[in-house]
């Protein structure tokens, strides 16, 4: 007989029983050709046409959505208040040709604020009512999304009478998902979409394969793996979460995929690890996804391949895996190990989460400098310590609240590194010692799976920013280092995804808004400092605060350092003359490329520009900038 014992009142499963409408739209009211209550900030304003149609399911008008191109286009509501863990039912009438699905995005929104979309629905030539459900991951304002693709004439996609309301949903105990008598260990709920809840017992990141484990009671069958794919917006160990997703068997591992995760409580006591033998660990399905402990097991093999080692407590061999942390055991030493049981390649493994999960034997990691971790001659920029657990120390130079923090040892090349962790919460100027795994995340070297940390001192002076060219900013050696570029011109004020470009006569450099957003103006001159970051195969600077960006020259006015410099005529056709200046002159185009250089003097101050195409150019004088237009 099945039996479920809950850890505490905090783990009790419940059902939503209140039904309440949170949004409705019949598309009868439009203002300036825009439907009232719609066109939220996440709506695509390009490649999507929103028009009022007289073909209505009910009433006098509906909304027609027309896409161009092959990418999906978002049509969203204005912000609506939602509650974490609440399931919302999105009901609407659909007609036309094309496909549509629903989703939800937190507001204000970023890349990691989009929740998993529902499957696409194919529109037909008649009005049909459709309903999809979405679980909110946060409490606050959010925009409901209608995602459209492949719309076709004449009707494209038409929607009408949208009603969004809270929906009744019962939580399924993890036991009911995992318990099975099937010889292959398959869940009885395979293929079904379920909502469950539990406390996060382990979290891992591994390139395109990220995920975590949850458990809702101690003991067998009460833990499960949650697969997140490329999503790095993961909950933390100790979070109580509600998860909605599909039950899938992946090579014998029962897991939830296509999930929406809502954090219900940021800190809940962990379930007590269950003591099992190494034989039970290696052979029994019931411990899959469960937090367990193996006592006094001897290391019988230091390297079993693929980051694993072998242990035996006298009952039989089992494996320890580095899914969440790396550890180098000593052969024949005895260890007591806590970890989550995972299943892959037809074998069960225990996966410790940090150094505290391993006791006994010879435990320790080597301490290395940040420069030793980062300095590399590998063409892909990979650290020579990739995959190893190390201890290092440095001064905290920047905080990225949703991702982690940066530390630095001195100044100059190779001196900084990113620490992927949101639970330590240090302050800028803290001197910190950390132990963690060196991990290459899409080309970015970082410390993750932090096992230990120590705040050595606070209020320390930050390392001086290393002054570099915008060209040098695009090199591996300054990754995660606090740098500064000076006398740089904004060559692109909107480089996409909140970025702009700067160039100080060497090459373009991207400046991103992940930590601090700044609205640069094309042609203006800036001094800028921040942490160099690497993502999507590009280096970019991350300013930390307003004082990291200094305006030094306006696109329309000469700055004070150039008040005596005269450039004439402006506009010009054949030549320009520069008065009150002697020395090097550079002319840059709007892409930041140097198109002409020349040294001028008081008696030879003419610059021939006949070979330049008509357009806007920038004249650089002693590192300062003046804008002129040649027609």
Secondary structure, DSSP 8 states (H G I E B T S, - for coil): ------SSGGG---B-----EEEEE-S--EETTEETTB--TTS--SSEEEEEES--SSSS-EEEEEE-SSS-EEEEBS-EEE-TT-EEEEEEEEEESSEEEEEEEESS--GGGB------EE--SS-EEEEEEEE-SSSEEEEEEEEEES--TTT-EEEEEEEEEE---B---HHHHH----TT---TTTT-EEEEEEEEEEEE--TT-EEEEEESSSSTT-EEEEEEET------TT-EEEEEEEEEEETTEEEEEEEEEEEEES-------EE--HHHHHH-GGGTT-EEEEEEEEEEEEEEETTEEEEESSS-EEEEE-SS------TT-EEEEEEEEEEETTEEEEE--SGGGEESSS----B--HHHHH----TT---TTTT-EEEEEEEEEEEETTTEEEEESSSSTT-EEEEE-SSS---TT-EEEEEEEEEEETTEEEEEEEEEEEEEESS------EE--TTGGGSGGGTT-EEEEEEEEEEES--STT-EEEESSS--EEEE-SS------TT-EEEEEEEEEEETTEEEEE--SGGGEEEEE-SSS--GGGTT-EEESSS-SSEEEEES--EEEEEE-TTS-EEEEEEE-SS--EEE-TTS-SEEEEEEETTEEEEEEE-
